[in-house]
């Protein structure tokens, strides 16, 4: 089995690197600057589960190449639209796509382009970042979770599972992938929302009774939106999400907050914006506040970059 990893950042680079380490045939689809970096320094992982570095195979967009059995997509949502159509050139009739983006609405994009039978549901649990070209992974969990929308009897899923089972990461095949995706989505949307709102790691937020109350209210709003739209959302998901948030390390920051601190774009529309669309006008005051804060950040960030370029 051969893999195309779309993106060699914190997520794609980590799981792609672990597959290479296990002997898998992996190619990375990256932009020119990342390709140059990888050609010069190789793929470098510094991890609590063991360091790894290697030369890797890369291609850039629109570059002709072989087809692949599995395409793992690990991009930020705002890069997805210009990437999806180009994937067809790397696919044969049995290729499966595994998106590892946070959120949910991107699946419709993949379904429209390739059909639901070509797309797995997927998510990961890992704390990792890309720092000066090096993938730094720091969490006990380094799990990739995937599954078919109508079960996991497809032999291709078994083959993918076998490949991941040889790698230095945890691969979990889910029989309830939609529920798993949404449980993580609710957690990520609330964590990223509250930490970006207060520009703080989670610790100071949960130890203050006022901000902790806001976190709980935000989680409840998001869960209410999801449960009204989908009958597979667990009944007690709000309490589970809140308790999980309380157990996070004091200094834990969402990737959205880290992006803001670097002056980078965020996945606002993909995460909080999509939830407000699903709410369809139902009152969600905390979520609306979170979303407005992020929209203003984006607007000011664009304006600042325009001034810099003048």
C-alpha positions in Angstrom: 0.0 0.0 0.0 1.3 3.5 -0.8 0.2 6.7 0.9 0.0 10.3 -0.2 0.0 12.7 2.7 -1.4 16.1 1.8 0.5 18.5 4.0 3.7 17.8 6.0 2.9 20.0 9.0 2.3 19.0 12.6 -0.3 16.4 11.9 0.5 15.1 8.4 4.2 15.2 9.0 3.8 13.3 12.3 1.7 10.4 11.1 3.4 10.3 7.7 6.7 10.1 9.5 5.6 7.3 11.7 4.4 5.4 8.6 7.8 5.9 6.9 9.6 4.8 10.1 7.6 1.5 9.9 8.6 0.9 6.3 5.6 2.2 4.5 5.7 3.8 1.0 4.9 7.5 1.7 4.9 10.6 -0.5 4.1 14.1 0.8 2.2 16.7 -1.3 3.5 20.1 -0.1 4.0 23.6 -1.2 7.4 24.6 -2.7 8.8 26.3 0.4 8.1 23.2 2.6 9.5 20.9 -0.1 12.8 22.9 -0.1 12.9 22.7 3.7 12.3 18.9 3.6 15.0 18.4 0.9 17.5 20.4 2.9 16.8 19.1 6.4 14.6 16.0 6.0 11.5 15.3 8.0 12.3 15.7 11.7 10.1 14.6 14.6 10.9 15.3 18.2 8.5 13.3 20.3 7.9 11.9 23.8 7.3 8.6 21.9 10.7 8.7 20.3 12.5 10.9 17.8 12.7 10.2 14.1 14.2 11.9 11.1 14.4 10.8 7.5 14.7 12.0 3.9 11.2 11.8 2.3 9.6 11.8 -1.1 7.7 15.0 -2.0 5.7 16.4 -4.8 4.2 19.9 -5.3 0.7 20.8 -6.5 0.0 20.1 -10.2 3.2 17.9 -10.4 2.5 14.7 -12.3 2.9 11.6 -10.2 1.8 8.0 -9.7 -1.6 7.2 -8.1 -2.0 6.2 -4.5 -4.0 3.7 -2.5 -4.6 6.1 0.3 -4.6 9.9 0.5 -4.4 11.3 4.0 -5.4 15.0 4.1 -4.0 17.0 7.0 -4.5 20.7 6.0 -6.0 23.7 7.6 -9.6 24.0 6.4 -8.9 27.3 4.7 -6.5 25.6 2.3 -8.9 22.8 1.4 -10.9 24.3 -1.4 -8.0 24.9 -3.7 -6.6 21.4 -3.0 -9.6 19.0 -3.3 -10.0 19.1 -7.0 -6.3 18.4 -7.6 -6.5 15.1 -5.7 -8.3 13.3 -8.5 -5.1 13.1 -10.5 -3.5 11.1 -7.7 -6.4 8.6 -7.4 -7.2 5.2 -9.0 -10.5 3.5 -8.9 -9.8 2.0 -5.4 -8.2 5.0 -3.7 -9.6 5.9 -0.3 -9.3 9.4 1.2 -8.9 10.0 5.0 -9.4 13.6 6.1 -7.9 14.5 9.5 -9.3 18.0 9.7 -11.2 19.2 12.7 -14.9 19.9 12.2 -17.5 18.3 10.0 -18.6 20.4 7.0 -15.5 19.5 4.9 -16.9 16.0 4.4 -19.6 17.3 2.2 -16.9 18.9 0.0 -15.2 15.5 -0.3 -18.5 13.6 -0.9 -19.5 16.0 -3.7 -16.2 15.6 -5.4 -15.5 11.9 -5.0 -18.5 10.2 -3.6 -19.1 9.0 0.0 -17.7 5.5 -0.7 -14.3 6.9 -1.4 -14.0 8.9 1.8 -13.4 7.6 5.4 -14.3 9.5 8.5 -11.3 10.4 10.5 -9.9 12.3 13.4 -6.8 12.3 15.6 -5.9 12.9 19.2 -2.4 14.4 19.5 -0.7 17.6 20.7 1.9 18.6 18.1 3.2 21.7 16.5 5.6 22.7 13.7 8.4 24.8 15.0 11.1 26.0 12.6 10.5 23.0 10.4 10.6 20.5 13.2 7.5 18.5 14.3 7.4 18.7 18.1 4.9 16.2 19.6 4.4 16.3 23.4 1.2 14.4 24.4 0.8 10.9 25.7 -1.8 10.3 23.1 -0.8 10.1 19.4 -4.0 8.4 18.1 -5.5 8.3 14.6 -9.1 7.2 14.5 -10.9 6.2 11.3 -13.9 4.3 10.0 -16.4 3.8 7.2 -19.7 5.6 7.1 -21.5 2.2 6.6 -19.3 -0.1 8.6 -15.7 -1.4 8.3 -16.0 -4.5 6.2 -14.2 -3.0 3.2 -10.9 -4.8 2.7 -9.2 -1.5 2.0 -9.9 -0.4 5.6 -8.4 -3.6 6.9 -5.3 -3.0 4.7 -5.0 0.6 6.0 -5.4 -0.7 9.6 -2.6 -3.2 9.0 -0.3 -0.5 7.8 -0.9 1.8 10.8 -0.6 -1.1 13.2 3.1 -1.4 12.3 3.7 2.3 13.0 4.7 4.0 16.2 1.2 5.5 16.8 -2.2 4.2 17.9 -4.6 3.4 15.1 -8.2 2.9 16.2 -11.0 1.6 13.8 -14.3 3.1 14.9 -17.7 1.6 14.3 -19.3 4.9 15.2 -17.2 7.4 13.3 -19.8 10.2 12.9 -20.4 10.3 16.7 -16.6 10.3 17.3 -16.1 13.1 14.8 -18.8 15.2 16.5 -17.6 14.5 20.0 -14.2 15.9 19.1 -15.7 18.7 17.1 -17.7 19.9 20.1 -14.6 19.7 22.3 -12.4 21.5 19.8 -15.0 24.2 19.0 -15.5 25.0 22.7 -11.8 24.8 23.7 -10.6 26.9 20.7 -13.5 29.3 21.3 -12.9 30.0 25.0 -9.1 30.1 24.9 -9.1 32.5 21.9 -11.8 34.6 23.5 -9.6 35.2 26.6 -6.2 34.8 24.9 -5.3 32.3 27.6 -4.4 28.7 28.2 -7.2 26.7 29.7 -5.9 26.7 33.3 -6.7 30.3 34.3 -10.1 30.0 32.6 -11.3 27.0 34.5 -10.0 28.1 37.9 -12.0 31.4 37.7 -15.6 30.7 38.5 -16.9 33.4 36.1 -14.9 32.2 33.0 -15.5 28.6 34.0 -19.2 29.2 33.9 -18.8 30.8 30.4 -17.0 27.7 29.3 -19.8 25.4 30.5 -22.4 27.6 28.8 -20.5 27.6 25.5 -20.3 23.8 25.6 -24.0 23.5 26.3 -24.9 25.8 23.5 -22.8 23.9 21.0 -24.1 20.5 22.2 -27.7 21.8 21.9 -27.1 22.8 18.3 -25.6 19.4 17.4 -28.2 17.4 19.2 -31.0 19.2 17.4 -29.5 18.3 14.0 -28.1 14.8 14.6 -29.7 11.9 16.6 -26.3 10.1 17.1 -24.9 12.8 19.5 -24.7 11.2 23.0 -27.1 12.5 25.5 -24.5 13.4 28.1 -21.9 14.9 25.8 -22.0 18.3 27.4 -21.0 17.0 30.8 -18.3 14.7 29.3 -16.8 17.6 27.3 -16.8 19.9 30.3 -15.1 17.3 32.5 -12.5 16.6 29.8 -11.7 20.3 29.6 -11.3 20.5 33.4 -8.6 17.7 33.2 -6.5 19.5 30.6 -3.0 20.6 31.6 -3.0 24.1 33.0 -0.9 25.5 30.2 -2.8 23.8 27.4 -3.6 26.1 24.5 -5.8 25.4 21.5 -4.1 25.4 18.1 -6.4 28.3 17.1 -5.0 30.4 19.9 -1.4 29.4 18.9 -2.2 30.5 15.4 -3.6 33.8 16.6 -0.4 34.4 18.7 1.6 33.9 15.5 -0.7 36.3 13.5 -1.9 33.4 11.3 -5.4 32.8 9.8 -7.8 30.7 11.9 -10.5 28.1 11.1 -13.2 30.3 12.4 -15.7 29.8 9.6 -15.1 26.0 9.5 -15.6 25.5 13.2 -17.6 28.2 15.0 -19.1 29.7 11.8 -20.6 26.3 10.7 -22.1 25.8 14.1 -23.9 29.1 13.9 -25.3 28.1 10.5 -26.6 24.9 12.0 -28.2 26.9 14.8 -30.3 28.7 12.1 -31.1 31.7 14.3 -31.6 29.9 17.6 -30.1 32.0 20.4 -26.5 31.1 21.1 -25.1 34.2 22.8 -21.8 32.8 24.0 -21.0 31.1 20.7 -21.9 34.3 18.9 -19.5 36.3 21.1 -16.7 33.8 20.4 -17.4 33.9 16.7 -17.5 37.7 16.7 -14.2 37.9 18.5 -12.6 35.7 15.9 -14.1 37.6 13.0 -12.7 40.8 14.3 -9.3 39.2 14.8 -9.3 38.1 11.2 -10.3 41.5 9.9 -7.7 43.3 12.0 -5.0 40.7 11.0 -5.7 41.2 7.3 -5.6 45.0 7.7 -2.3 44.8 9.6 -0.7 42.7 6.9 -1.9 45.1 4.2 -0.3 48.0 6.1 2.9 46.0 6.3 3.0 45.4 2.6 2.5 49.1 1.7 
